[in-house]
Amino acid sequence: MARTALVTGGSRGIGAAISKALKDAGYQVAATYAGNDEAAAKFTEETGIKTYKWNAADYAASKAGIEQVETDLGPIDVIVANAGITRDAPFHKMTPETWHEVIDTNLTGVFNTVHPVWPGMRERGFGRVIVISSINGQKGQFGQVNYAATKAGDLGMVKSLAQEGAAKGITANAICPGYIATEMVMAVPEKVREAIIGQIPVGRLGEPEEIARCVVFLASDDAGFINGSTITANGGQHFV
């Protein structure tokens, strides 16, 4: 029987590439989204991947949504915590509201996604937790104190979950993408984009599918000895 994977923020951008790659690898895939009904419906129509709407920042909504996914597709074996937002501003202009909004989605949202499935993974003796962090969680970024804090926090969560889950056949790993050619990045002015590419030794943006291939590997049985690790996928822009 095919294993079931849940990808939060899985209907657009990097998340969509991950969802499609996991389906192609033989997984039953559920993709979540927070607000864009039209994009989610189009994604399902094009891929056949079921989409579920809830806000990762809301524990009750996440728990209820996960229960529905498991009713529809079976127990979740693979979690890809990809949902994330930005609310950028220099620190002196950042508000408590924009701080908490990003923390609630990007950091607490990982807890809200993993916590409900953790007991089942422990009972079944298998699980894969894959968190999509960021290059800016490793090196920081001007105007992203809130975002960088969450993405650095995600790495700490992964290292701790790896230690707790190892004896039960659960691995937890992170991926830190650099600048990827998503709609968001491609929408920035060309001069800004060129400046970004100028900082990347390979001389180009990454492709969402390159991140997706990392996820498929970490989700596989072949990656069972990789635990608490971070795959840095940034074209050589930053080394850890």
C-alpha positions, 0 to 999 in steps of 0.5 A, spaced: 500 500 500 502 506 498 504 511 503 501 517 505 504 524 505 501 531 507 505 537 504 502 544 507 502 550 503 502 544 497 498 547 492 503 553 489 510 554 488 515 550 492 510 546 495 506 544 489 513 541 486 514 537 492 506 535 492 507 533 484 514 529 485 511 525 491 505 523 487 510 521 481 514 517 486 508 513 488 505 516 494 498 518 496 499 526 497 494 531 500 496 538 499 494 544 504 493 551 502 490 557 506 486 562 502 487 561 494 481 557 492 482 558 485 489 556 485 488 550 489 482 548 485 486 548 478 492 545 482 487 539 483 484 539 476 491 539 473 494 534 478 489 529 481 492 531 488 487 532 493 487 539 497 485 541 503 484 548 506 486 550 513 491 555 516 497 552 519 497 557 525 491 554 528 492 548 532 485 546 532 484 547 524 490 543 523 488 537 527 481 537 524 484 537 517 489 532 519 484 527 521 480 528 515 486 527 510 487 520 514 480 518 513 480 520 506 487 517 505 489 513 511 495 514 516 500 520 514 507 517 514 510 523 511 509 530 513 512 536 509 512 542 513 512 547 507 507 553 509 510 559 510 509 567 510 513 573 510 512 580 513 518 584 511 520 590 515 526 593 518 526 591 525 525 598 527 519 598 523 516 591 525 510 591 529 508 586 534 502 583 529 507 582 524 512 578 528 507 574 531 503 573 524 510 570 522 512 566 528 505 563 528 505 560 521 512 559 520 514 556 527 508 554 531 505 552 524 510 546 524 508 544 531 501 544 529 502 540 523 507 535 526 504 534 533 497 531 531 501 525 527 507 524 531 503 519 536 501 515 530 508 515 527 510 512 533 505 507 534 507 504 527 514 505 527 515 509 521 515 516 520 518 522 515 518 529 518 521 534 513 521 541 514 522 547 509 527 552 512 531 557 508 538 560 507 535 566 511 534 562 517 542 560 516 545 567 515 539 572 517 537 577 512 536 584 513 528 586 514 527 579 516 528 578 523 521 575 524 522 570 518 529 568 519 528 567 527 522 562 525 526 558 520 532 558 524 527 555 530 525 550 525 532 547 525 532 547 532 525 543 532 528 538 527 534 536 531 530 535 537 525 531 533 530 527 530 533 525 537 526 523 540 523 519 534 529 515 532 528 509 536 521 509 533 523 509 526 522 516 525 527 521 522 526 529 522 530 533 517 530 540 514 531 543 507 534 550 506 533 552 499 536 559 497 533 563 492 528 559 487 525 561 481 518 561 484 512 566 482 514 571 488 521 571 486 520 572 479 515 578 480 521 582 483 524 587 479 529 584 474 535 589 476 533 586 483 533 579 481 540 580 477 543 582 483 540 576 487 543 571 481 550 575 482 551 573 489 549 565 487 556 562 485 552 557 480 549 563 476 542 562 476 536 561 481 534 554 483 528 550 480 522 548 485 523 541 482 530 541 485 528 542 492 522 537 491 527 531 489 531 533 496 524 531 499 523 525 495 530 522 497 529 524 505 522 521 505 524 514 502 527 508 505 534 509 503 534 516 507 533 512 514 540 513 516 539 521 515 536 524 521 537 531 524 540 533 518 539 540 514 540 539 506 543 546 504 540 547 497 542 554 495 547 554 489 553 555 493 551 562 496 552 560 503 556 555 506 554 552 513 
